Amino acid sequence: MKKAVVVLSGGLDSTTCMGIAKEKGYSLYPITFHYGQRHNREVEQAEKVAKYFDAPEHRVVDVSFLQQIGGSALTDESIDVRQGGVDEDIPATYVPARNMIFLSLASAYAEVIGAEAIYIGVSAVDYSGYPDCRPEFIESMNETVNLATKAGATGGKFEIEAPLIQMTKKETIEEGLRLDVPYDLTTSCYLGEQVACGECDSCLLRLKGFEEAGAEDPIPYATRG
Amino acid sequence: MKKAVVVLSGGLDSTTCMGIAKEKGYSLYPITFHYGQRHNREVEQAEKVAKYFDAPEHRVVDVSFLQQIGGSALTDESIDVRQGGVDEDIPATYVPARNMIFLSLASAYAEVIGAEAIYIGVSAVDYSGYPDCRPEFIESMNETVNLATKAGATGGKFEIEAPLIQMTKKETIEEGLRLDVPYDLTTSCYLGEQVACGECDSCLLRLKGFEEAGAEDPIPYATRG
């Protein structure tokens, strides 16, 4: 059975990608990048999603080290280098070109397990501010990945798939509902609590998407009692 | 003063890159990737080299997490995920496309500090087995990096420089000697002891390079008493 690595955050978009890759006939190998503690909310969700899709393996990778590159330098160069796992809830600091970094790591994993495809749930529509969400980035990255890896260099070929790249949130949700994606296992809330706040930008975008898709979001929200 | 990020291992090639970038008029911002303990031999050497070249800042990044992707999966899938810093001398496990990963991280750092160039000491001559040492990889990566970053997307441009890519070890050493690169601060030994073994592949390649360049390697070797 052909394999696909799926960059899985446990949120709505990446979980939709799991459904899309499954429909294409892939055996799914999700990889989850997290900051700090191994068992935080996002990782728990990602694990549930991985289990739902019968993933043979689920890699969970601590990328706290990214803060040694991005975070502290952006805010204060005199800050000591933080070690991953010290703080319980280090926020996902902005790091330039994060999708490039994640796709590099996912590609290495794809080579290790002999996967043919790498799925990532980026959208150029809803998050157009990030250069590494654009189709031209994904295409270029795909070429680079194939030049960088043995599989690519010897005739095998990876495909980076970004099926949501031209979709609005509404369209993503419609696609996910068609595929019976378990949205009840996901949240998108920035706050990371058990119950989504319903007020942050991410919750609002999600709720608007469900509303436009004419569907009910199956997760509870603090604002809806 | 224009800035360059230099991927610096503390070995001969990357230290030569420091000399080359300095001659080009860059202020040098080395970034060192290491596995496990922060103060191992390679990191100490890299720190000395950074100091020699008056680097305003030296990022030292723990990439032990790479073993969560590459190492254990290659050898034994049942091995527990190892946490960085637990073992003192975890070997630098083979990870596919490591240069792609390192250049992604170096590019993120370059964007954070506003650097124009990223130097990496790969050679397609001496290490031709690795696909991500080839010129076509470097060129493709350069395009991808510029698409992935804000600096690239808004007209600024990074250049990935791999000045040793067509050089033999002899030619690299000749270039380094011309530039007064402090080879006494570097070692290339796989064993990572205070005194280089003189017998591993890396020591032998280095010694052969110095011999062919008609120069004396300034570091002590166990085999030379």
Chai-1 contact restraints between the chains, C-beta under 6 A:
chainA,res_idxA,chainB,res_idxB,connection_type,confidence,min_distance_angstrom,max_distance_angstrom,comment,restraint_id
A,V61,B,F65,contact,1.0,0.0,6.0,A-B,restraint_1
A,V61,B,Q68,contact,1.0,0.0,6.0,A-B,restraint_2
A,D62,B,F65,contact,1.0,0.0,6.0,A-B,restraint_3
A,F65,B,V61,contact,1.0,0.0,6.0,A-B,restraint_4
A,F65,B,D62,contact,1.0,0.0,6.0,A-B,restraint_5
A,Q68,B,V61,contact,1.0,0.0,6.0,A-B,restraint_6
A,I69,B,L105,contact,1.0,0.0,6.0,A-B,restraint_7
A,I69,B,A108,contact,1.0,0.0,6.0,A-B,restraint_8
A,I69,B,Y109,contact,1.0,0.0,6.0,A-B,restraint_9
A,G70,B,V112,contact,1.0,0.0,6.0,A-B,restraint_10
A,A73,B,V112,contact,1.0,0.0,6.0,A-B,restraint_11
A,L74,B,V112,contact,1.0,0.0,6.0,A-B,restraint_12
A,V95,B,A108,contact,1.0,0.0,6.0,A-B,restraint_13
A,P96,B,A108,contact,1.0,0.0,6.0,A-B,restraint_14
A,P96,B,E111,contact,1.0,0.0,6.0,A-B,restraint_15
A,P96,B,T149,contact,1.0,0.0,6.0,A-B,restraint_16
A,A97,B,S107,contact,1.0,0.0,6.0,A-B,restraint_17
A,A97,B,A108,contact,1.0,0.0,6.0,A-B,restraint_18
A,A97,B,A148,contact,1.0,0.0,6.0,A-B,restraint_19
A,A97,B,T149,contact,1.0,0.0,6.0,A-B,restraint_20
A,M100,B,S104,contact,1.0,0.0,6.0,A-B,restraint_21
A,M100,B,A148,contact,1.0,0.0,6.0,A-B,restraint_22
A,I101,B,S104,contact,1.0,0.0,6.0,A-B,restraint_23
A,S104,B,M100,contact,1.0,0.0,6.0,A-B,restraint_24
A,S104,B,I101,contact,1.0,0.0,6.0,A-B,restraint_25
A,S104,B,S104,contact,1.0,0.0,6.0,A-B,restraint_26
A,L105,B,I69,contact,1.0,0.0,6.0,A-B,restraint_27
A,S107,B,A97,contact,1.0,0.0,6.0,A-B,restraint_28
A,A108,B,I69,contact,1.0,0.0,6.0,A-B,restraint_29
A,A108,B,G70,contact,1.0,0.0,6.0,A-B,restraint_30
A,A108,B,V95,contact,1.0,0.0,6.0,A-B,restraint_31
A,A108,B,P96,contact,1.0,0.0,6.0,A-B,restraint_32
A,A108,B,A97,contact,1.0,0.0,6.0,A-B,restraint_33
A,Y109,B,I69,contact,1.0,0.0,6.0,A-B,restraint_34
A,E111,B,P96,contact,1.0,0.0,6.0,A-B,restraint_35
A,V112,B,G70,contact,1.0,0.0,6.0,A-B,restraint_36
A,V112,B,A73,contact,1.0,0.0,6.0,A-B,restraint_37
A,P131,B,A148,contact,1.0,0.0,6.0,A-B,restraint_38
A,P131,B,K150,contact,1.0,0.0,6.0,A-B,restraint_39
A,P131,B,A153,contact,1.0,0.0,6.0,A-B,restraint_40
A,D132,B,A148,contact,1.0,0.0,6.0,A-B,restraint_41
A,E136,B,L147,contact,1.0,0.0,6.0,A-B,restraint_42
A,F137,B,L147,contact,1.0,0.0,6.0,A-B,restraint_43
A,F137,B,A148,contact,1.0,0.0,6.0,A-B,restraint_44
A,S140,B,E143,contact,1.0,0.0,6.0,A-B,restraint_45
A,S140,B,T144,contact,1.0,0.0,6.0,A-B,restraint_46
A,S140,B,L147,contact,1.0,0.0,6.0,A-B,restraint_47
A,M141,B,T144,contact,1.0,0.0,6.0,A-B,restraint_48
A,E143,B,S140,contact,1.0,0.0,6.0,A-B,restraint_49
A,T144,B,S140,contact,1.0,0.0,6.0,A-B,restraint_50
A,T144,B,M141,contact,1.0,0.0,6.0,A-B,restraint_51
A,T144,B,T144,contact,1.0,0.0,6.0,A-B,restraint_52
A,L147,B,E136,contact,1.0,0.0,6.0,A-B,restraint_53
A,L147,B,F137,contact,1.0,0.0,6.0,A-B,restraint_54
A,L147,B,S140,contact,1.0,0.0,6.0,A-B,restraint_55
A,A148,B,A97,contact,1.0,0.0,6.0,A-B,restraint_56
A,A148,B,M100,contact,1.0,0.0,6.0,A-B,restraint_57
A,A148,B,P131,contact,1.0,0.0,6.0,A-B,restraint_58
A,A148,B,D132,contact,1.0,0.0,6.0,A-B,restraint_59
A,A148,B,F137,contact,1.0,0.0,6.0,A-B,restraint_60
A,T149,B,P96,contact,1.0,0.0,6.0,A-B,restraint_61
A,T149,B,A97,contact,1.0,0.0,6.0,A-B,restraint_62
A,K150,B,P131,contact,1.0,0.0,6.0,A-B,restraint_63
A,A153,B,P131,contact,1.0,0.0,6.0,A-B,restraint_64
